Amino acid sequence: MGRVDNDGVLAFNRADRYVQADEINGTGQVVQQGGGTTVLNAFNTYSGGTTVAAGTLAVGDASHADAAIDGGGAVAIQRGATLGGYGSVRGNVSNAGTLAVADALCASPTRTVRAS
């Protein structure tokens, strides 16, 4: 897809695995809504927040541990959905689904991860 300047809603609605290799920036929101897996392999600076409504959103694969969601927007993981990957997330994360920390996803050093 190439670099994305997003000032609206960028929705990934796929049943397969898709890799977004280039940066997503802007004030818009990113939504993972398909049952497949979307991998964000760039240092992303969009600020509109992230919703993982279905499927899996991976922030970086094993070869892209420097990938990030770094715009500071909130991240919401809905029931039945998964956030994972090898990169990092800067922003508050609310989790009703699965946070796959075994995939080495790390929070910003100034954040606290709480689970209940």
VMD Tcl script that builds the backbone (N, CA, C; Angstrom):
set m [mol new atoms 348]
animate dup $m
set s [atomselect $m all]
$s set {name element resname resid chain x y z} {
  {N N MET 1 A 0.824 -1.185 0.000}
  {CA C MET 1 A 0.000 0.000 0.000}
  {C C MET 1 A 0.868 1.249 0.000}
  {N N GLY 2 A 2.086 1.189 0.500}
  {CA C GLY 2 A 2.923 2.378 0.588}
  {C C GLY 2 A 2.617 3.190 1.830}
  {N N ARG 3 A 3.268 4.339 1.950}
  {CA C ARG 3 A 3.056 5.234 3.084}
  {C C ARG 3 A 1.621 5.747 3.064}
  {N N VAL 4 A 1.010 5.843 4.251}
  {CA C VAL 4 A -0.384 6.277 4.357}
  {C C VAL 4 A -0.451 7.546 5.200}
  {N N ASP 5 A -1.024 8.608 4.633}
  {CA C ASP 5 A -1.343 9.823 5.373}
  {C C ASP 5 A -2.817 9.729 5.732}
  {N N ASN 6 A -3.102 9.395 6.990}
  {CA C ASN 6 A -4.452 9.059 7.425}
  {C C ASN 6 A -5.007 10.136 8.347}
  {N N ASP 7 A -6.033 10.832 7.882}
  {CA C ASP 7 A -6.728 11.794 8.722}
  {C C ASP 7 A -8.192 11.409 8.892}
  {N N GLY 8 A -8.501 10.133 8.684}
  {CA C GLY 8 A -9.859 9.604 8.846}
  {C C GLY 8 A -9.793 8.296 9.608}
  {N N VAL 9 A -10.332 7.239 9.001}
  {CA C VAL 9 A -10.272 5.891 9.574}
  {C C VAL 9 A -9.656 4.973 8.533}
  {N N LEU 10 A -8.566 4.318 8.906}
  {CA C LEU 10 A -7.937 3.312 8.058}
  {C C LEU 10 A -8.303 1.960 8.639}
  {N N ALA 11 A -9.172 1.218 7.938}
  {CA C ALA 11 A -9.667 -0.066 8.442}
  {C C ALA 11 A -9.065 -1.212 7.641}
  {N N PHE 12 A -8.510 -2.182 8.355}
  {CA C PHE 12 A -8.013 -3.412 7.746}
  {C C PHE 12 A -9.078 -4.473 7.975}
  {N N ASN 13 A -9.699 -4.942 6.890}
  {CA C ASN 13 A -10.798 -5.902 6.984}
  {C C ASN 13 A -10.482 -7.070 6.063}
  {N N ARG 14 A -9.541 -7.894 6.487}
  {CA C ARG 14 A -9.074 -9.006 5.666}
  {C C ARG 14 A -9.146 -10.291 6.472}
  {N N ALA 15 A -9.296 -11.396 5.763}
  {CA C ALA 15 A -9.313 -12.709 6.405}
  {C C ALA 15 A -7.939 -13.367 6.361}
  {N N ASP 16 A -7.010 -12.789 5.588}
  {CA C ASP 16 A -5.677 -13.372 5.436}
  {C C ASP 16 A -4.651 -12.543 6.212}
  {N N ARG 17 A -3.379 -12.820 5.988}
  {CA C ARG 17 A -2.294 -12.067 6.615}
  {C C ARG 17 A -1.885 -10.949 5.661}
  {N N TYR 18 A -1.809 -9.733 6.188}
  {CA C TYR 18 A -1.409 -8.574 5.396}
  {C C TYR 18 A -0.293 -7.842 6.141}
  {N N VAL 19 A 0.743 -7.457 5.427}
  {CA C VAL 19 A 1.848 -6.711 6.019}
  {C C VAL 19 A 1.844 -5.286 5.472}
  {N N GLN 20 A 1.713 -4.313 6.366}
  {CA C GLN 20 A 1.841 -2.897 6.020}
  {C C GLN 20 A 3.278 -2.511 6.350}
  {N N ALA 21 A 4.111 -2.428 5.322}
  {CA C ALA 21 A 5.547 -2.217 5.522}
  {C C ALA 21 A 5.913 -0.753 5.710}
  {N N ASP 22 A 5.079 0.151 5.239}
  {CA C ASP 22 A 5.407 1.575 5.287}
  {C C ASP 22 A 4.613 2.289 6.372}
  {N N GLU 23 A 5.088 3.469 6.732}
  {CA C GLU 23 A 4.538 4.255 7.830}
  {C C GLU 23 A 3.090 4.676 7.600}
  {N N ILE 24 A 2.345 4.703 8.701}
  {CA C ILE 24 A 1.014 5.311 8.753}
  {C C ILE 24 A 1.157 6.531 9.662}
  {N N ASN 25 A 0.776 7.704 9.159}
  {CA C ASN 25 A 0.853 8.904 9.985}
  {C C ASN 25 A -0.436 9.695 9.842}
  {N N GLY 26 A -0.527 10.814 10.524}
  {CA C GLY 26 A -1.711 11.657 10.462}
  {C C GLY 26 A -2.477 11.643 11.767}
  {N N THR 27 A -3.665 12.243 11.729}
  {CA C THR 27 A -4.496 12.354 12.929}
  {C C THR 27 A -5.576 11.284 12.996}
  {N N GLY 28 A -5.620 10.400 12.022}
  {CA C GLY 28 A -6.680 9.400 11.933}
  {C C GLY 28 A -6.482 8.197 12.833}
  {N N GLN 29 A -7.492 7.341 12.794}
  {CA C GLN 29 A -7.554 6.122 13.594}
  {C C GLN 29 A -7.253 4.918 12.711}
  {N N VAL 30 A -6.684 3.867 13.305}
  {CA C VAL 30 A -6.483 2.589 12.625}
  {C C VAL 30 A -7.359 1.549 13.302}
  {N N VAL 31 A -8.081 0.762 12.481}
  {CA C VAL 31 A -8.977 -0.274 12.995}
  {C C VAL 31 A -8.630 -1.602 12.340}
  {N N GLN 32 A -8.378 -2.617 13.164}
  {CA C GLN 32 A -8.237 -3.996 12.691}
  {C C GLN 32 A -9.600 -4.636 12.893}
  {N N GLN 33 A -10.317 -4.921 11.802}
  {CA C GLN 33 A -11.667 -5.460 11.960}
  {C C GLN 33 A -11.874 -6.795 11.278}
  {N N GLY 34 A -10.963 -7.224 10.432}
  {CA C GLY 34 A -11.092 -8.530 9.794}
  {C C GLY 34 A -10.566 -9.627 10.694}
  {N N GLY 35 A -10.920 -10.856 10.386}
  {CA C GLY 35 A -10.510 -12.000 11.188}
  {C C GLY 35 A -9.080 -12.433 10.970}
  {N N GLY 36 A -8.385 -11.840 10.018}
  {CA C GLY 36 A -7.006 -12.207 9.721}
  {C C GLY 36 A -6.014 -11.478 10.610}
  {N N THR 37 A -4.770 -11.417 10.131}
  {CA C THR 37 A -3.690 -10.762 10.862}
  {C C THR 37 A -3.130 -9.618 10.026}
  {N N THR 38 A -3.039 -8.442 10.627}
  {CA C THR 38 A -2.377 -7.304 10.009}
  {C C THR 38 A -1.099 -7.039 10.785}
  {N N VAL 39 A 0.020 -6.930 10.064}
  {CA C VAL 39 A 1.320 -6.669 10.671}
  {C C VAL 39 A 1.760 -5.264 10.272}
  {N N LEU 40 A 2.024 -4.424 11.262}
  {CA C LEU 40 A 2.524 -3.070 11.018}
  {C C LEU 40 A 4.030 -3.088 11.234}
  {N N ASN 41 A 4.811 -3.066 10.154}
  {CA C ASN 41 A 6.259 -3.223 10.247}
  {C C ASN 41 A 7.035 -1.914 10.164}
  {N N ALA 42 A 6.385 -0.783 10.411}
  {CA C ALA 42 A 7.070 0.510 10.353}
  {C C ALA 42 A 6.925 1.228 11.690}
  {N N PHE 43 A 7.595 2.360 11.815}
  {CA C PHE 43 A 7.462 3.241 12.971}
  {C C PHE 43 A 6.320 4.194 12.643}
  {N N ASN 44 A 5.133 3.912 13.186}
  {CA C ASN 44 A 3.899 4.623 12.833}
  {C C ASN 44 A 3.637 5.752 13.818}
  {N N THR 45 A 3.264 6.927 13.302}
  {CA C THR 45 A 3.088 8.101 14.152}
  {C C THR 45 A 1.663 8.646 14.150}
  {N N TYR 46 A 0.699 7.888 13.638}
  {CA C TYR 46 A -0.687 8.380 13.638}
  {C C TYR 46 A -1.147 8.564 15.081}
  {N N SER 47 A -2.024 9.543 15.295}
  {CA C SER 47 A -2.399 9.908 16.664}
  {C C SER 47 A -3.856 9.641 17.010}
  {N N GLY 48 A -4.633 9.117 16.086}
  {CA C GLY 48 A -6.064 8.950 16.306}
  {C C GLY 48 A -6.474 7.714 17.065}
  {N N GLY 49 A -5.545 6.936 17.539}
  {CA C GLY 49 A -5.873 5.742 18.304}
  {C C GLY 49 A -5.995 4.511 17.429}
  {N N THR 50 A -6.094 3.378 18.103}
  {CA C THR 50 A -6.133 2.080 17.438}
  {C C THR 50 A -7.208 1.230 18.086}
  {N N THR 51 A -8.034 0.582 17.259}
  {CA C THR 51 A -9.016 -0.377 17.756}
  {C C THR 51 A -8.744 -1.719 17.106}
  {N N VAL 52 A -8.572 -2.742 17.935}
  {CA C VAL 52 A -8.437 -4.109 17.446}
  {C C VAL 52 A -9.774 -4.780 17.749}
  {N N ALA 53 A -10.657 -4.799 16.744}
  {CA C ALA 53 A -12.024 -5.285 16.929}
  {C C ALA 53 A -12.153 -6.778 16.669}
  {N N ALA 54 A -11.290 -7.319 15.816}
  {CA C ALA 54 A -11.323 -8.742 15.467}
  {C C ALA 54 A -9.958 -9.121 14.918}
  {N N GLY 55 A -9.671 -10.397 14.903}
  {CA C GLY 55 A -8.410 -10.860 14.350}
  {C C GLY 55 A -7.233 -10.424 15.197}
  {N N THR 56 A -6.084 -10.251 14.525}
  {CA C THR 56 A -4.841 -9.918 15.218}
  {C C THR 56 A -4.176 -8.717 14.565}
  {N N LEU 57 A -3.738 -7.792 15.387}
  {CA C LEU 57 A -2.891 -6.697 14.940}
  {C C LEU 57 A -1.528 -6.917 15.575}
  {N N ALA 58 A -0.505 -7.115 14.740}
  {CA C ALA 58 A 0.855 -7.324 15.225}
  {C C ALA 58 A 1.677 -6.077 14.937}
  {N N VAL 59 A 2.324 -5.557 15.961}
  {CA C VAL 59 A 3.195 -4.397 15.805}
  {C C VAL 59 A 4.609 -4.927 15.602}
  {N N GLY 60 A 4.990 -5.111 14.353}
  {CA C GLY 60 A 6.306 -5.625 14.012}
  {C C GLY 60 A 6.401 -7.132 14.088}
  {N N ASP 61 A 7.017 -7.723 13.069}
  {CA C ASP 61 A 7.326 -9.150 13.124}
  {C C ASP 61 A 8.745 -9.304 13.671}
  {N N ALA 62 A 9.250 -10.526 13.734}
  {CA C ALA 62 A 10.552 -10.785 14.350}
  {C C ALA 62 A 11.684 -10.010 13.686}
  {N N SER 63 A 11.549 -9.664 12.426}
  {CA C SER 63 A 12.583 -8.909 11.712}
  {C C SER 63 A 12.408 -7.399 11.827}
  {N N HIS 64 A 11.328 -6.962 12.477}
  {CA C HIS 64 A 11.024 -5.527 12.578}
  {C C HIS 64 A 10.669 -5.152 14.018}
  {N N ALA 65 A 11.563 -5.457 14.950}
  {CA C ALA 65 A 11.315 -5.158 16.356}
  {C C ALA 65 A 11.322 -3.661 16.644}
  {N N ASP 66 A 11.774 -2.845 15.696}
  {CA C ASP 66 A 11.745 -1.393 15.863}
  {C C ASP 66 A 10.417 -0.788 15.412}
  {N N ALA 67 A 9.487 -1.621 14.977}
  {CA C ALA 67 A 8.154 -1.139 14.588}
  {C C ALA 67 A 7.450 -0.577 15.822}
  {N N ALA 68 A 6.553 0.376 15.587}
  {CA C ALA 68 A 5.878 0.996 16.725}
  {C C ALA 68 A 4.566 1.628 16.304}
  {N N ILE 69 A 3.676 1.731 17.281}
  {CA C ILE 69 A 2.538 2.647 17.233}
  {C C ILE 69 A 2.936 3.734 18.219}
  {N N ASP 70 A 3.389 4.878 17.714}
  {CA C ASP 70 A 4.051 5.864 18.553}
  {C C ASP 70 A 3.350 7.217 18.587}
  {N N GLY 71 A 2.125 7.302 18.099}
  {CA C GLY 71 A 1.425 8.580 18.076}
  {C C GLY 71 A 0.791 8.969 19.389}
  {N N GLY 72 A 0.767 8.052 20.357}
  {CA C GLY 72 A 0.235 8.355 21.672}
  {C C GLY 72 A -1.253 8.152 21.837}
  {N N GLY 73 A -1.968 7.779 20.776}
  {CA C GLY 73 A -3.406 7.541 20.880}
  {C C GLY 73 A -3.712 6.268 21.652}
  {N N ALA 74 A -4.902 6.195 22.208}
  {CA C ALA 74 A -5.321 5.021 22.973}
  {C C ALA 74 A -5.457 3.805 22.066}
  {N N VAL 75 A -5.205 2.638 22.636}
  {CA C VAL 75 A -5.344 1.369 21.930}
  {C C VAL 75 A -6.390 0.542 22.665}
  {N N ALA 76 A -7.425 0.100 21.947}
  {CA C ALA 76 A -8.489 -0.717 22.536}
  {C C ALA 76 A -8.495 -2.088 21.879}
  {N N ILE 77 A -8.374 -3.131 22.696}
  {CA C ILE 77 A -8.435 -4.507 22.214}
  {C C ILE 77 A -9.782 -5.068 22.653}
  {N N GLN 78 A -10.634 -5.377 21.685}
  {CA C GLN 78 A -11.972 -5.859 22.007}
  {C C GLN 78 A -11.984 -7.373 22.210}
  {N N ARG 79 A -13.034 -7.860 22.837}
  {CA C ARG 79 A -13.185 -9.283 23.134}
  {C C ARG 79 A -13.003 -10.116 21.869}
  {N N GLY 80 A -12.160 -11.140 21.958}
  {CA C GLY 80 A -11.915 -12.031 20.840}
  {C C GLY 80 A -10.802 -11.578 19.913}
  {N N ALA 81 A -10.277 -10.375 20.105}
  {CA C ALA 81 A -9.213 -9.829 19.255}
  {C C ALA 81 A -7.874 -9.906 19.990}
  {N N THR 82 A -6.778 -9.766 19.218}
  {CA C THR 82 A -5.434 -9.899 19.787}
  {C C THR 82 A -4.532 -8.770 19.312}
  {N N LEU 83 A -3.756 -8.223 20.245}
  {CA C LEU 83 A -2.670 -7.301 19.929}
  {C C LEU 83 A -1.375 -7.984 20.323}
  {N N GLY 84 A -0.439 -8.070 19.380}
  {CA C GLY 84 A 0.846 -8.709 19.662}
  {C C GLY 84 A 1.928 -8.106 18.805}
  {N N GLY 85 A 2.990 -8.856 18.624}
  {CA C GLY 85 A 4.089 -8.409 17.791}
  {C C GLY 85 A 5.368 -8.248 18.581}
  {N N TYR 86 A 6.391 -7.730 17.927}
  {CA C TYR 86 A 7.718 -7.566 18.513}
  {C C TYR 86 A 8.081 -6.108 18.738}
  {N N GLY 87 A 7.206 -5.195 18.388}
  {CA C GLY 87 A 7.484 -3.769 18.491}
  {C C GLY 87 A 6.983 -3.164 19.781}
  {N N SER 88 A 6.659 -1.876 19.728}
  {CA C SER 88 A 6.237 -1.161 20.929}
  {C C SER 88 A 5.003 -0.313 20.650}
  {N N VAL 89 A 4.319 0.022 21.744}
  {CA C VAL 89 A 3.108 0.837 21.687}
  {C C VAL 89 A 3.261 1.957 22.705}
  {N N ARG 90 A 3.018 3.191 22.271}
  {CA C ARG 90 A 2.997 4.325 23.194}
  {C C ARG 90 A 1.566 4.827 23.240}
  {N N GLY 91 A 0.957 4.738 24.382}
  {CA C GLY 91 A -0.439 5.119 24.554}
  {C C GLY 91 A -1.093 4.157 25.522}
  {N N ASN 92 A -2.209 4.555 26.067}
  {CA C ASN 92 A -2.932 3.689 26.991}
  {C C ASN 92 A -3.575 2.543 26.233}
  {N N VAL 93 A -3.492 1.346 26.799}
  {CA C VAL 93 A -4.073 0.155 26.190}
  {C C VAL 93 A -5.186 -0.357 27.088}
  {N N SER 94 A -6.397 -0.484 26.536}
  {CA C SER 94 A -7.492 -1.140 27.255}
  {C C SER 94 A -7.706 -2.493 26.596}
  {N N ASN 95 A -7.767 -3.535 27.417}
  {CA C ASN 95 A -7.749 -4.890 26.892}
  {C C ASN 95 A -8.937 -5.705 27.376}
  {N N ALA 96 A -9.821 -6.063 26.442}
  {CA C ALA 96 A -10.892 -7.018 26.721}
  {C C ALA 96 A -10.652 -8.302 25.941}
  {N N GLY 97 A -9.555 -8.361 25.190}
  {CA C GLY 97 A -9.223 -9.515 24.353}
  {C C GLY 97 A -7.948 -10.166 24.828}
  {N N THR 98 A -6.959 -10.261 23.921}
  {CA C THR 98 A -5.683 -10.896 24.239}
  {C C THR 98 A -4.549 -9.937 23.927}
  {N N LEU 99 A -3.689 -9.728 24.900}
  {CA C LEU 99 A -2.458 -8.979 24.714}
  {C C LEU 99 A -1.341 -10.008 24.691}
  {N N ALA 100 A -0.776 -10.244 23.519}
  {CA C ALA 100 A 0.179 -11.339 23.325}
  {C C ALA 100 A 1.580 -10.886 23.693}
  {N N VAL 101 A 1.843 -10.784 24.987}
  {CA C VAL 101 A 3.159 -10.336 25.442}
  {C C VAL 101 A 4.239 -11.367 25.150}
  {N N ALA 102 A 3.872 -12.592 24.908}
  {CA C ALA 102 A 4.856 -13.613 24.533}
  {C C ALA 102 A 5.468 -13.302 23.175}
  {N N ASP 103 A 4.826 -12.431 22.402}
  {CA C ASP 103 A 5.371 -11.996 21.121}
  {C C ASP 103 A 6.323 -10.821 21.293}
  {N N ALA 104 A 6.745 -10.565 22.530}
  {CA C ALA 104 A 7.740 -9.545 22.847}
  {C C ALA 104 A 7.239 -8.117 22.682}
  {N N LEU 105 A 5.937 -7.899 22.558}
  {CA C LEU 105 A 5.403 -6.542 22.483}
  {C C LEU 105 A 5.741 -5.828 23.782}
  {N N CYS 106 A 6.253 -4.618 23.688}
  {CA C CYS 106 A 6.612 -3.902 24.908}
  {C C CYS 106 A 5.879 -2.572 24.960}
  {N N ALA 107 A 5.580 -2.170 26.161}
  {CA C ALA 107 A 4.973 -0.863 26.377}
  {C C ALA 107 A 6.093 0.162 26.486}
  {N N SER 108 A 5.752 1.402 26.314}
  {CA C SER 108 A 6.703 2.488 26.501}
  {C C SER 108 A 7.265 2.412 27.921}
  {N N PRO 109 A 8.516 2.818 28.143}
  {CA C PRO 109 A 9.088 2.733 29.482}
  {C C PRO 109 A 8.361 3.581 30.518}
  {N N THR 110 A 7.529 4.502 30.093}
  {CA C THR 110 A 6.793 5.332 31.041}
  {C C THR 110 A 5.383 4.814 31.278}
  {N N ARG 111 A 5.060 3.639 30.768}
  {CA C ARG 111 A 3.724 3.077 30.921}
  {C C ARG 111 A 3.742 1.891 31.874}
  {N N THR 112 A 2.606 1.628 32.460}
  {CA C THR 112 A 2.423 0.464 33.314}
  {C C THR 112 A 1.406 -0.445 32.656}
  {N N VAL 113 A 1.704 -1.726 32.624}
  {CA C VAL 113 A 0.765 -2.700 32.083}
  {C C VAL 113 A 0.037 -3.336 33.253}
  {N N ARG 114 A -1.289 -3.240 33.253}
  {CA C ARG 114 A -2.114 -3.841 34.299}
  {C C ARG 114 A -3.046 -4.851 33.660}
  {N N ALA 115 A -3.175 -5.979 34.296}
  {CA C ALA 115 A -4.080 -7.015 33.792}
  {C C ALA 115 A -5.016 -7.432 34.902}
  {N N SER 116 A -6.236 -7.765 34.517}
  {CA C SER 116 A -7.177 -8.275 35.515}
  {C C SER 116 A -8.042 -9.334 34.891}
}
mol reanalyze $m
mol bondsrecalc $m
mol representation Tube
mol addrep $m
